[in-house]
Amino acid sequence: MITVIATLEAKEGKEEALEKALSQIIEPTRKEGGCINYDLHRTLDNPKVFVFYENWTGRAELDAHLSAPHMVDFIGKAKELLARPLDVSLLEMLSEPAS
C-alpha cells in the first residue's frame, strides 16, 4: 500500500475555484482500480490550503491515476489556481493497520 499526502495552496481569491476543481475529481478517482481512499481536507489555520489523504494498493495504480482523464484536466487548470507547485509526499506504512 502507498499513502499519498498532497498539499495544494490556492492563489489569493481562488480558494472557492480550487475547492470546486478538487471536489470534481473525488468521485472519479474513488472509482479507479487500486484506490482505497481519496479524501479532501482543508487546513483549519489557513483556508487557502487543501490536503488530499490517499491510499493506493500499489505504485502502478497510483501512476494510472495520475494519467486518468480527470487528473489530466485538473493539471491543466492547476496553474491558474495554485499559489505554488503541488507538494506531494509518498509514504510507506511501517506499522500494522488498526483493526
C-alpha positions, 0 to 999 in steps of 0.5 A: 500500500502507498499513502499519498499526502498532497498539499495544494495552496490556492492563489489569493481569491481562488480558494472557492475555484480550487475547492470546486476543481478538487471536489470534481475529481473525488468521485472519479478517482474513488472509482479507479482500480487500486484506490482505497481512499481519496479524501479532501481536507482543508487546513483549519489555520489557513483556508487557502490550503487543501490536503488530499489523504490517499491510499493506493494498493500499489505504485502502478495504480497510483501512476494510472491515476495520475494519467486518468482523464480527470487528473489530466484536466485538473493539471491543466487548470492547476496553474491558474489556481495554485499559489505554488507547485503541488507538494506531494509526499509518498509514504510507506506504512511501517506499522500494522493497520488498526483493526 
